[in-house]
Amino acid sequence: MPARAGIAKGLALILFAALSVSAARAANTAPPAAPAPAAKAPAASSSPSPAAVAAADKILGDIGLKESIAIVVPGMMAELETNVTRTRPEIRDSLHATLKAIQPEFDQTAKQTYITAATLLAQQMSEKDIADVAAFFESPAGKKYVEVTPVFMQKLSDVTGAWREKLSTDILERARQEMKKKGIDF
């Protein structure tokens, strides 16, 4: 079960990041680039059917996004409590009680975020496609995919972490070389 939780978190993070990028792109006011011709695909629905949203809900539950969103509020509150009481230990009990009292208000925002995530996912595919994806995650292959994803994500993180560190250094060095040619040192 711990492996499934780790996999689910990895999948959830990927999906959450993808949804965040999609939302950011949707909010961008710049005109989008012309899309490349593609095979005939169903247009994204602005109002997905309840069945499509239910299938998206199932997918997000299977990959752990629901759990990942649900733990954000308690995690942020615990972090706030730790940070504040580090310098103001005398208010620990009062702050703890206050945070417990206001947590339901913020838990509602987590629920709404999850509903929005399910709706966004449902808008990206036809009802049939999203139902097929949900069925995939219930299949032996889908369950195996969820099972192996945490190990894959860790290995990928190791590779991309090292690459990012090297890339950061390499870009800085090359920029310095090119700027030096212009007589500018930094």
trRosetta pair geometry for C-beta under 8 A, 3 or more apart (Angstrom, degrees):
i j d omega theta_ij theta_ji phi_ij phi_ji
1 4 5.5 -52 -152 34 40 114
1 5 6.5 41 152 -21 69 101
2 5 5.5 -52 -149 35 37 113
2 6 6.4 37 153 -18 67 103
3 6 5.7 -55 -151 37 33 111
3 7 6.2 33 152 -18 67 106
3 147 6.3 35 126 -158 117 72
3 150 6.0 -159 -168 44 66 141
3 151 7.8 -5 -153 -38 106 95
4 7 5.6 -54 -145 39 31 111
4 8 6.0 34 155 -22 66 108
4 146 6.6 31 -140 135 80 106
4 147 6.4 -37 -91 -104 74 65
5 8 5.6 -52 -144 37 29 113
5 9 6.4 31 155 -21 63 104
5 64 7.0 121 -149 -114 47 139
5 67 7.9 -88 -140 113 86 159
6 9 5.7 -53 -150 33 30 110
6 10 6.5 31 152 -18 64 104
6 150 3.5 65 117 -128 101 150
6 153 8.0 -163 152 55 89 126
7 10 5.7 -56 -152 36 33 111
7 11 6.2 28 153 -13 68 107
7 64 7.5 150 97 -14 60 140
7 146 5.1 112 129 167 134 60
7 147 5.9 -125 -43 -132 168 13
7 148 7.0 82 -114 58 132 19
7 149 4.1 102 -154 62 93 95
7 150 3.9 -92 -70 -26 60 93
7 151 7.9 -17 -85 0 95 66
7 153 7.6 155 -125 6 52 124
8 11 5.8 -55 -146 41 31 109
8 12 5.9 34 154 -23 66 109
8 62 7.7 -145 -118 143 103 39
8 63 5.7 153 -144 169 69 36
8 64 2.5 117 160 -44 102 135
8 67 6.7 41 133 46 132 131
8 68 7.7 -162 135 -40 90 104
8 146 6.6 23 -75 -169 71 106
8 149 8.0 106 -53 74 27 129
8 150 7.9 -13 12 -59 45 107
9 12 5.5 -54 -142 38 29 114
9 13 6.2 33 156 -22 64 103
9 64 5.5 -83 -59 129 40 150
9 67 7.8 -78 -82 92 76 113
9 68 6.0 133 -127 -85 68 112
9 150 7.3 54 51 -101 88 104
10 13 5.9 -54 -149 33 28 110
10 14 6.6 27 153 -17 62 104
10 149 5.1 -175 84 138 127 101
10 150 5.1 172 -6 -99 135 56
10 152 7.6 142 144 72 157 83
10 153 3.5 -143 -145 -24 139 166
10 154 7.9 -85 -90 -35 140 66
11 14 5.7 -56 -151 36 33 111
11 15 6.2 25 155 -12 68 108
11 63 3.7 -113 121 -166 131 105
11 64 6.0 112 64 35 100 103
11 65 7.6 -90 111 -47 85 84
11 146 6.6 -44 -28 -126 153 75
11 149 5.3 26 -54 142 97 163
12 15 5.8 -58 -144 43 30 106
12 16 5.8 32 156 -22 67 111
12 60 7.7 77 -116 -162 87 71
12 63 5.5 157 -66 128 67 90
12 64 4.2 -94 -40 94 123 88
12 65 4.0 168 -133 -82 95 58
12 67 7.2 -104 -76 61 162 83
12 68 4.0 157 143 -13 148 147
13 16 5.5 -53 -138 39 28 113
13 17 6.1 30 158 -19 63 105
13 68 7.0 -162 -60 -140 64 158
13 153 7.9 102 55 -151 124 146
14 17 5.9 -56 -150 37 27 109
14 18 6.3 26 152 -18 63 108
14 153 7.7 -126 -43 -106 116 121
15 18 5.5 -53 -146 37 33 112
15 19 6.2 32 155 -17 67 105
15 60 7.1 -166 127 -115 155 79
15 63 6.0 88 -10 110 144 148
15 65 5.5 -71 81 -75 131 131
15 117 7.9 81 137 -174 108 120
15 121 7.7 2 -170 -89 117 125
16 19 5.8 -53 -146 38 29 109
16 20 6.3 33 151 -22 63 106
16 65 6.1 163 -59 -130 94 105
16 68 6.6 -107 -48 111 142 143
16 69 7.8 171 -103 -66 125 89
16 117 7.5 -33 -108 -125 69 137
17 20 5.5 -53 -147 35 32 114
17 21 6.4 31 154 -18 65 103
18 21 5.8 -53 -148 36 31 109
18 22 6.3 32 152 -19 64 106
19 22 5.5 -52 -145 37 34 113
19 23 6.2 34 155 -19 66 105
19 117 5.6 8 -157 -133 168 87
19 120 5.5 97 -143 104 107 147
19 121 7.1 -52 -92 -60 116 84
20 23 5.8 -54 -147 37 29 110
20 24 6.3 30 153 -19 64 107
21 24 5.6 -54 -146 37 31 112
21 25 6.3 32 154 -19 65 105
22 25 5.8 -55 -148 36 30 110
22 26 6.3 31 153 -21 64 106
22 120 6.5 134 98 178 136 124
22 124 7.6 -56 -139 -83 158 126
23 26 5.6 -53 -148 35 32 113
23 27 6.4 27 154 -16 64 108
23 120 7.0 -47 -68 -122 95 150
24 27 5.8 -59 -149 39 31 108
24 28 6.7 47 148 -40 63 97
25 28 5.5 -39 -154 9 37 119
25 32 7.7 56 177 -100 103 113
28 32 7.9 103 88 -76 118 80
32 35 7.6 13 131 -50 120 82
35 38 7.1 -48 149 -11 114 110
38 41 6.0 -17 114 -3 123 118
42 45 8.0 -13 144 -40 111 89
42 125 7.2 71 67 -174 115 44
42 126 3.7 73 45 -64 159 111
42 129 7.1 -160 32 -6 126 127
44 123 4.9 48 178 157 103 76
44 124 5.5 -19 -117 -113 114 30
44 125 7.6 2 -110 -28 74 21
45 48 4.8 120 86 -83 124 62
45 49 7.6 -3 121 -16 166 69
45 52 7.2 90 50 70 141 171
45 122 7.4 -50 63 135 111 82
45 123 5.5 -127 69 -133 64 62
45 126 7.8 97 -24 -114 111 46
46 123 6.6 38 -111 -135 23 117
48 52 4.0 -109 176 87 113 132
48 53 5.4 138 100 -51 117 82
48 56 7.5 53 121 -13 162 136
48 119 6.3 180 33 -151 119 65
48 122 3.6 155 124 134 175 116
48 123 5.4 -118 -40 -71 113 57
48 127 7.3 147 -162 -81 90 84
48 130 8.0 27 -155 8 137 162
49 52 4.6 99 53 3 78 100
49 53 7.1 -145 94 -1 43 85
49 122 7.8 -136 48 177 55 128
49 127 5.5 6 34 -94 125 131
50 53 5.7 -55 -146 40 34 111
50 54 6.1 38 153 -23 67 106
51 54 5.6 -52 -146 36 31 114
51 55 6.4 32 153 -19 64 103
51 127 5.8 50 92 -156 109 121
51 131 7.2 -9 151 -74 105 116
52 55 5.7 -51 -149 35 32 111
52 56 6.4 34 150 -18 64 104
52 122 4.0 114 135 -158 100 110
52 125 7.6 -176 -154 82 115 82
52 126 7.9 -119 -108 154 127 32
52 127 4.4 -97 -73 -109 103 78
52 130 5.2 80 -149 58 80 148
52 131 7.6 -84 -105 -44 58 84
53 56 5.5 -51 -147 38 34 113
53 57 6.3 42 150 -25 64 102
53 118 5.4 73 -163 138 78 109
53 119 5.8 -5 -115 -91 108 63
53 122 4.7 -50 -82 -49 54 164
54 57 5.4 -48 -148 32 32 117
54 58 6.6 36 150 -21 62 101
55 58 5.5 -50 -152 32 35 114
55 59 6.5 36 150 -19 65 102
55 122 7.0 120 63 -104 89 96
55 127 7.4 129 15 -160 143 64
55 130 4.5 121 103 130 133 100
55 131 4.8 -99 -107 -86 152 56
55 133 7.3 101 158 64 113 89
55 134 4.2 -121 -162 -28 87 145
56 59 5.6 -51 -149 35 35 112
56 60 6.2 30 155 -15 68 107
56 117 7.9 -174 153 122 117 66
56 118 4.2 134 110 -164 113 72
56 119 7.2 163 84 -59 157 18
56 121 4.0 148 -145 87 120 114
56 122 4.1 -96 -27 -55 142 87
56 130 5.8 -34 -61 -170 78 134
56 134 7.7 -92 -58 -68 24 115
57 60 6.0 -57 -144 40 28 107
57 61 6.2 30 155 -19 63 108
57 66 7.8 54 -164 -71 71 126
57 118 4.7 17 -72 -130 70 141
58 61 5.7 -57 -149 38 28 112
58 62 6.3 30 154 -21 64 107
58 134 4.5 58 86 -144 126 120
58 137 7.4 164 134 69 93 130
58 138 7.9 -24 162 -48 125 111
59 62 5.7 -57 -149 35 29 111
59 63 6.4 8 161 -3 66 110
59 121 6.7 -147 73 151 133 153
59 130 7.3 -99 -22 -169 139 85
59 133 5.8 12 -96 120 135 108
59 134 5.1 -99 -56 -92 88 75
59 137 5.9 143 -121 0 67 152
60 63 6.3 -62 -140 46 29 98
60 65 4.1 -68 -165 56 88 122
60 66 5.5 105 128 -42 97 85
60 114 7.2 153 135 -162 148 88
60 117 6.1 112 -116 118 152 117
60 118 5.7 -103 5 -87 145 83
60 121 6.7 -174 -53 3 110 159
61 64 7.8 46 -180 -66 28 22
61 65 7.5 -73 -62 49 25 78
61 66 4.9 5 -99 0 64 136
62 134 7.6 152 -4 -143 141 65
62 137 4.2 90 131 155 163 140
62 138 7.4 -104 -101 -61 145 65
62 142 7.5 -8 165 153 147 119
62 146 6.5 -104 159 -87 92 148
63 137 7.1 -85 -49 -128 84 143
63 146 6.6 -138 -106 -115 61 107
64 67 5.1 -52 -163 44 71 113
64 68 5.7 76 138 -28 85 102
65 68 5.3 -55 -144 38 36 115
65 69 6.2 34 159 -18 69 103
65 114 7.4 148 127 -129 95 88
65 117 6.3 -146 148 140 138 152
66 69 6.2 -57 -152 36 27 106
66 70 6.3 27 152 -21 63 111
66 114 5.7 62 -121 -142 70 134
67 70 5.5 -57 -145 36 31 114
67 71 6.5 22 161 -16 66 107
68 71 6.4 -63 -151 35 27 103
68 72 7.4 45 149 -43 59 94
69 72 5.8 -37 -163 -2 40 118
69 110 5.2 149 151 -169 92 92
69 113 5.6 -168 -156 95 131 115
69 114 4.9 171 84 -73 160 97
69 117 7.1 -147 -62 -1 148 150
70 73 7.7 -57 -177 24 37 98
70 107 7.9 27 -146 -145 71 88
70 110 5.9 111 -107 152 40 139
70 114 7.6 18 -55 -59 77 139
71 74 5.9 -62 -154 50 54 105
71 75 5.5 57 150 -27 80 114
72 75 5.8 -67 -149 41 24 113
72 76 6.2 20 160 -18 66 109
72 110 6.0 169 53 -109 107 116
73 76 6.0 -57 -144 37 27 107
73 77 6.3 25 158 -17 64 108
73 103 6.4 119 147 -155 121 83
73 106 4.6 153 -138 124 126 111
73 107 5.5 -144 63 -81 167 58
73 109 7.4 132 -81 63 124 97
73 110 5.2 -95 -24 -43 119 132
74 77 5.7 -58 -145 39 32 111
74 78 6.2 33 156 -21 67 106
74 103 7.1 37 -87 -144 70 128
75 78 5.8 -54 -146 36 29 110
75 79 6.3 29 154 -18 63 107
76 79 5.6 -53 -147 37 32 113
76 80 6.3 36 152 -21 65 104
77 80 5.6 -50 -147 35 33 113
77 81 6.3 35 154 -20 65 105
77 99 4.7 133 -168 -172 117 125
77 103 6.2 -22 -64 -98 165 101
77 106 7.6 155 -56 68 116 153
78 81 5.7 -53 -147 36 31 113
78 82 6.3 32 154 -19 64 106
79 82 5.8 -54 -147 37 30 111
79 83 6.2 25 157 -16 65 110
80 83 5.9 -60 -145 40 28 107
80 84 6.0 19 162 -13 67 112
80 99 7.0 164 81 -104 121 133
81 84 6.2 -59 -140 41 24 104
81 85 5.9 7 168 -5 63 117
81 92 7.6 75 -174 -143 96 69
81 95 5.8 152 -124 126 82 119
81 96 6.2 64 -134 -88 135 70
81 99 6.0 -67 -67 -20 113 163
82 85 6.5 -67 -137 45 20 98
82 86 6.4 36 157 -40 59 102
83 86 5.8 -45 -156 11 27 118
83 87 8.0 -5 159 7 55 98
84 87 7.0 -80 -171 47 35 87
84 88 5.7 -37 162 45 76 111
84 91 7.1 -63 140 81 112 119
84 95 6.0 -175 96 -141 138 162
85 88 6.0 -80 -115 75 37 67
85 89 5.3 70 -178 -104 81 49
85 91 6.8 -139 -101 72 79 76
85 92 4.6 65 -128 -93 134 85
85 95 6.4 -153 -62 53 102 149
86 89 7.6 17 -135 -62 7 82
88 91 4.8 0 139 23 112 112
88 92 8.0 175 112 -48 72 63
88 95 7.9 108 99 -37 115 142
89 92 5.7 -6 -168 -37 54 112
91 94 5.1 -66 -165 54 73 110
91 95 5.0 75 134 -29 95 107
92 95 6.1 -65 -145 39 20 107
92 96 6.2 21 160 -22 62 110
93 96 5.7 -54 -146 34 28 113
93 97 6.5 26 157 -16 63 107
94 97 5.9 -56 -149 37 30 110
94 98 6.3 31 152 -20 64 108
95 98 5.5 -55 -147 37 32 113
95 99 6.2 31 156 -19 67 106
96 99 6.0 -56 -148 37 27 109
96 100 6.4 28 154 -18 63 107
97 100 5.8 -55 -148 37 30 112
97 101 6.3 31 153 -21 64 108
98 101 5.7 -58 -150 35 30 112
98 102 6.4 7 160 -2 67 110
99 102 6.2 -65 -142 46 29 96
99 103 6.2 53 155 -53 64 96
100 103 5.8 -33 -147 -2 29 121
102 105 5.3 -44 -173 29 68 120
102 106 6.6 53 138 -11 84 104
103 106 5.9 -68 -153 45 40 102
103 107 5.9 47 152 -29 75 105
104 107 5.3 -48 -139 32 35 117
104 108 6.7 45 157 -26 62 95
105 108 6.1 -53 -167 22 29 113
105 109 7.6 25 141 -15 59 99
106 109 5.4 -42 -157 27 49 113
106 110 6.9 53 144 -19 67 96
107 110 5.4 -49 -155 32 41 115
107 111 6.6 43 147 -20 68 100
108 111 5.5 -50 -150 34 36 113
108 112 6.4 35 152 -17 66 104
109 112 5.6 -52 -147 39 35 111
109 113 6.3 41 151 -24 65 103
110 113 5.6 -51 -148 34 32 114
110 114 6.5 34 152 -20 63 104
111 114 5.7 -54 -152 35 32 112
111 115 6.5 33 151 -18 65 104
112 115 5.6 -50 -147 36 35 112
112 116 6.3 38 152 -20 65 104
113 116 5.6 -54 -150 37 31 114
113 117 6.4 36 150 -23 65 103
114 117 5.5 -50 -148 32 33 114
114 118 6.5 33 153 -17 65 102
115 118 5.8 -52 -150 36 32 110
115 119 6.3 31 151 -17 64 108
116 119 5.6 -56 -147 39 31 111
116 120 6.2 35 154 -22 66 105
117 120 5.7 -52 -145 35 30 113
117 121 6.4 29 156 -17 63 105
118 121 5.9 -55 -150 37 30 109
118 122 6.2 29 153 -18 64 109
119 122 5.6 -56 -145 39 31 112
119 123 6.3 36 154 -25 65 105
120 123 5.7 -54 -150 30 30 114
120 124 6.9 33 152 -28 61 105
121 124 5.8 -56 -159 22 35 115
121 125 7.6 -13 163 15 65 102
121 130 7.1 120 138 -128 90 124
122 125 7.3 -87 -155 50 31 80
122 127 8.0 21 -163 -99 92 64
122 130 5.9 34 -122 -114 61 170
124 130 8.0 114 70 -78 77 111
125 129 4.0 -118 176 90 117 122
125 130 4.5 145 85 -54 123 87
125 133 7.1 81 76 -7 173 134
126 129 4.6 93 53 7 81 103
126 130 7.0 -158 85 -4 40 85
127 130 6.1 -59 -146 40 28 105
127 131 6.2 30 155 -19 64 109
128 131 5.7 -59 -149 38 28 111
128 132 6.3 31 152 -22 65 106
129 132 5.5 -54 -150 34 32 113
129 133 6.5 33 152 -19 66 102
130 133 5.5 -47 -148 34 37 113
130 134 6.4 40 151 -19 65 102
131 134 5.6 -51 -148 36 33 113
131 135 6.3 36 150 -20 64 105
132 135 5.6 -53 -148 37 32 113
132 136 6.4 42 149 -27 64 100
133 136 5.4 -45 -151 27 34 118
133 137 6.9 31 153 -15 63 100
134 137 6.0 -55 -155 35 33 107
134 138 6.8 25 149 -12 64 108
135 138 5.6 -63 -153 41 37 109
135 139 6.4 47 148 -36 69 102
135 142 7.8 173 120 -25 41 153
136 139 5.5 -50 -150 19 34 117
136 141 6.9 -56 -165 85 80 102
136 142 4.3 137 144 -76 62 124
136 145 7.9 7 150 22 101 146
137 142 3.9 -157 -112 171 22 136
137 143 7.3 96 179 -62 50 54
137 145 7.6 -91 -113 64 64 119
137 146 6.7 71 -149 -45 88 124
138 142 6.1 26 28 68 26 143
138 143 7.4 16 -167 -49 19 96
139 142 4.5 96 51 8 78 104
139 143 6.9 -144 91 -4 40 86
140 143 5.8 -56 -145 39 30 110
140 144 6.3 31 155 -20 64 106
141 144 5.6 -55 -148 37 31 112
141 145 6.4 38 150 -25 64 103
142 145 5.4 -48 -149 30 34 116
142 146 6.6 32 153 -15 64 102
143 146 5.7 -51 -150 37 34 110
143 147 6.2 38 149 -23 64 107
144 147 5.3 -54 -147 36 34 117
144 148 6.3 17 161 -9 69 108
145 148 6.5 -65 -143 42 25 96
145 149 6.3 43 157 -46 62 103
146 149 5.9 -41 -148 6 28 121
148 151 5.7 -59 -166 42 61 109
148 152 5.8 61 140 -22 84 109
149 152 5.4 -60 -143 43 35 114
149 153 5.8 36 160 -24 71 106
150 153 5.6 -53 -142 36 30 111
150 154 6.4 31 157 -20 64 103
151 154 5.8 -53 -151 34 31 111
151 155 6.4 26 153 -14 64 107
152 155 5.8 -60 -149 40 30 108
152 156 6.0 29 154 -19 67 110
153 156 5.5 -53 -141 40 30 112
153 157 6.1 37 154 -25 64 105
154 157 5.6 -51 -147 33 29 114
154 158 6.6 34 151 -21 62 101
155 158 5.6 -49 -152 30 34 114
155 159 6.6 30 151 -15 65 105
156 159 5.7 -56 -150 39 34 109
156 160 5.9 19 159 -8 71 111
157 160 6.1 -58 -134 46 27 100
157 161 5.7 34 162 -28 64 111
158 161 6.0 -52 -140 32 21 113
158 162 6.7 16 161 -12 58 107
159 162 6.4 -64 -156 38 25 104
159 163 6.3 22 152 -17 64 114
160 163 5.3 -55 -143 41 36 116
160 164 6.0 41 157 -24 69 103
161 164 5.9 -53 -147 33 27 110
161 165 6.6 27 154 -18 62 105
162 165 5.8 -54 -150 34 32 111
162 166 6.4 26 155 -13 66 108
163 166 5.9 -60 -148 41 30 107
163 167 5.8 32 155 -22 67 112
164 167 5.5 -54 -140 39 28 114
164 168 6.2 36 157 -26 63 103
165 168 5.9 -52 -152 29 27 113
165 169 6.8 20 154 -10 61 106
166 169 5.9 -61 -153 41 33 108
166 170 5.9 29 153 -19 69 112
167 170 5.6 -57 -139 41 29 110
167 171 6.1 30 162 -20 66 106
168 171 6.2 -54 -146 34 23 107
168 172 6.5 21 156 -15 59 109
169 172 5.9 -60 -151 38 29 111
169 173 6.3 27 155 -18 66 109
170 173 5.8 -55 -146 38 30 110
170 174 6.2 25 159 -15 65 108
171 174 6.0 -58 -145 40 29 107
171 175 6.1 29 157 -19 65 109
172 175 5.9 -56 -145 37 27 110
172 176 6.3 29 155 -20 63 106
173 176 5.7 -56 -151 35 29 112
173 177 6.4 31 152 -21 65 104
174 177 5.5 -50 -148 33 35 114
174 178 6.3 28 156 -14 67 106
175 178 5.9 -57 -147 41 31 107
175 179 6.0 28 156 -16 66 110
176 179 5.8 -59 -142 42 28 108
176 180 6.1 36 156 -28 65 106
176 185 7.6 31 -157 -147 91 56
176 186 6.5 -136 -111 64 83 76
177 180 5.8 -53 -150 29 27 114
177 181 7.0 32 150 -22 60 100
178 181 5.7 -47 -159 25 36 115
178 182 7.2 24 147 -8 62 104
179 182 5.6 -62 -158 41 41 108
179 184 4.4 -74 173 81 97 100
179 185 7.2 145 117 -93 109 21
179 186 6.1 -18 112 17 158 104
180 183 7.4 56 -174 -72 35 13
180 184 7.0 -111 -83 66 29 50
180 185 6.2 45 -101 -89 81 68
